[in-house]
Amino acid sequence: MNFKFKENNNSSLTFAGIGVFWQRKHKIFLLASLIIVILLGAYVWRKALYGSEWSDEKKQEYLGAQSKSVTLRDADFKKALDDFELRKNENDFNKINIKDIFAAY
């Protein structure tokens, strides 16, 4: 039995047409995509630099958070300084004079 199938060359012609079209126009597509990426990057960069405006509420919230973050306890700080000075004085008092072997004779 001989079957005669109709050959479908549309797909091969389509791929061949796309390939030929790509060979002719690929530089234009790559240049256009490069320009689009550069413009998008410039937009995002400009938006980050100049578009960062805060509302008055957000500013007050930030200032409030900054003022609450550090509280200095004066008594504990003074006690730590006194302890440091005491240790420094004890270390200076216990120094032993040792002959310097590297000094010139």
C-alpha positions as a Markdown table, in Angstrom:
| # | Residue | x | y | z |
|---|---|---|---|---|
| 1 | Met | 0.0 | 0.0 | 0.0 |
| 2 | Asn | 1.3 | 3.4 | -0.9 |
| 3 | Phe | 0.2 | 6.2 | 1.1 |
| 4 | Lys | 0.7 | 9.7 | -0.2 |
| 5 | Phe | 1.1 | 12.2 | 2.6 |
| 6 | Lys | 1.0 | 15.8 | 2.0 |
| 7 | Glu | 4.4 | 17.2 | 3.1 |
| 8 | Asn | 4.1 | 20.1 | 5.4 |
| 9 | Asn | 7.0 | 22.4 | 4.5 |
| 10 | Asn | 5.5 | 25.4 | 6.3 |
| 11 | Ser | 7.3 | 24.8 | 9.5 |
| 12 | Ser | 10.7 | 24.4 | 7.8 |
| 13 | Leu | 10.0 | 27.5 | 5.7 |
| 14 | Thr | 9.0 | 29.4 | 8.7 |
| 15 | Phe | 12.2 | 28.5 | 10.6 |
| 16 | Ala | 14.3 | 29.3 | 7.6 |
| 17 | Gly | 12.5 | 32.6 | 7.1 |
| 18 | Ile | 13.1 | 33.5 | 10.8 |
| 19 | Gly | 16.7 | 32.5 | 10.5 |
| 20 | Val | 17.2 | 34.7 | 7.4 |
| 21 | Phe | 15.3 | 37.6 | 9.0 |
| 22 | Trp | 17.5 | 37.2 | 12.2 |
| 23 | Gln | 20.7 | 37.2 | 10.1 |
| 24 | Arg | 19.7 | 40.5 | 8.5 |
| 25 | Lys | 18.2 | 42.3 | 11.4 |
| 26 | His | 20.0 | 41.0 | 14.5 |
| 27 | Lys | 22.2 | 44.1 | 15.0 |
| 28 | Ile | 19.2 | 46.4 | 15.0 |
| 29 | Phe | 17.4 | 44.2 | 17.7 |
| 30 | Leu | 20.5 | 44.0 | 19.8 |
| 31 | Leu | 21.1 | 47.8 | 19.6 |
| 32 | Ala | 17.4 | 48.5 | 20.4 |
| 33 | Ser | 17.6 | 46.2 | 23.4 |
| 34 | Leu | 20.9 | 47.8 | 24.6 |
| 35 | Ile | 19.3 | 51.3 | 24.4 |
| 36 | Ile | 16.2 | 50.1 | 26.3 |
| 37 | Val | 18.3 | 48.6 | 29.1 |
| 38 | Ile | 20.4 | 51.8 | 29.3 |
| 39 | Leu | 17.3 | 54.0 | 29.4 |
| 40 | Leu | 15.7 | 51.8 | 32.1 |
| 41 | Gly | 18.9 | 51.9 | 34.2 |
| 42 | Ala | 19.1 | 55.7 | 33.9 |
| 43 | Tyr | 15.5 | 55.9 | 35.0 |
| 44 | Val | 16.0 | 53.7 | 38.0 |
| 45 | Trp | 19.2 | 55.6 | 38.9 |
| 46 | Arg | 17.5 | 59.0 | 38.6 |
| 47 | Lys | 14.5 | 57.8 | 40.6 |
| 48 | Ala | 16.8 | 56.5 | 43.4 |
| 49 | Leu | 18.7 | 59.8 | 43.5 |
| 50 | Tyr | 16.0 | 62.4 | 43.2 |
| 51 | Gly | 12.8 | 60.6 | 44.1 |
| 52 | Ser | 13.6 | 59.8 | 47.7 |
| 53 | Glu | 11.4 | 62.5 | 49.4 |
| 54 | Trp | 10.0 | 61.7 | 52.9 |
| 55 | Ser | 6.7 | 62.9 | 54.3 |
| 56 | Asp | 6.7 | 64.9 | 57.5 |
| 57 | Glu | 5.3 | 61.9 | 59.4 |
| 58 | Lys | 8.1 | 59.7 | 58.2 |
| 59 | Lys | 10.7 | 62.3 | 59.1 |
| 60 | Gln | 9.3 | 62.6 | 62.6 |
| 61 | Glu | 9.2 | 58.8 | 63.0 |
| 62 | Tyr | 12.9 | 58.5 | 62.0 |
| 63 | Leu | 14.0 | 61.3 | 64.3 |
| 64 | Gly | 12.0 | 59.7 | 67.2 |
| 65 | Ala | 13.6 | 56.3 | 66.5 |
| 66 | Gln | 17.1 | 57.9 | 66.4 |
| 67 | Ser | 16.7 | 59.8 | 69.7 |
| 68 | Lys | 15.5 | 56.7 | 71.6 |
| 69 | Ser | 18.3 | 54.3 | 70.4 |
| 70 | Val | 21.2 | 55.6 | 72.5 |
| 71 | Thr | 20.8 | 56.5 | 76.2 |
| 72 | Leu | 23.9 | 57.0 | 78.2 |
| 73 | Arg | 23.9 | 56.0 | 81.9 |
| 74 | Asp | 26.2 | 58.5 | 83.4 |
| 75 | Ala | 26.8 | 56.6 | 86.7 |
| 76 | Asp | 27.8 | 53.4 | 85.0 |
| 77 | Phe | 30.0 | 55.3 | 82.5 |
| 78 | Lys | 31.8 | 57.1 | 85.3 |
| 79 | Lys | 32.3 | 53.8 | 87.2 |
| 80 | Ala | 33.8 | 52.2 | 84.1 |
| 81 | Leu | 36.2 | 55.2 | 83.7 |
| 82 | Asp | 37.3 | 55.1 | 87.3 |
| 83 | Asp | 37.9 | 51.3 | 87.0 |
| 84 | Phe | 39.9 | 51.9 | 83.9 |
| 85 | Glu | 42.0 | 54.6 | 85.6 |
| 86 | Leu | 42.6 | 52.3 | 88.6 |
| 87 | Arg | 43.8 | 49.5 | 86.4 |
| 88 | Lys | 46.0 | 51.9 | 84.5 |
| 89 | Asn | 47.6 | 53.2 | 87.7 |
| 90 | Glu | 48.1 | 49.7 | 89.1 |
| 91 | Asn | 49.8 | 48.6 | 85.8 |
| 92 | Asp | 52.1 | 51.7 | 85.9 |
| 93 | Phe | 53.0 | 51.0 | 89.5 |
| 94 | Asn | 54.0 | 47.4 | 88.9 |
| 95 | Lys | 56.5 | 48.2 | 86.1 |
| 96 | Ile | 59.9 | 46.6 | 86.6 |
| 97 | Asn | 62.9 | 48.3 | 85.0 |
| 98 | Ile | 64.6 | 45.7 | 82.8 |
| 99 | Lys | 67.9 | 46.4 | 81.1 |
| 100 | Asp | 67.4 | 47.1 | 77.4 |
| 101 | Ile | 69.4 | 44.5 | 75.5 |
| 102 | Phe | 69.0 | 46.2 | 72.2 |
| 103 | Ala | 70.3 | 49.6 | 73.2 |
| 104 | Ala | 73.7 | 50.6 | 71.9 |
| 105 | Tyr | 76.6 | 50.3 | 74.4 |
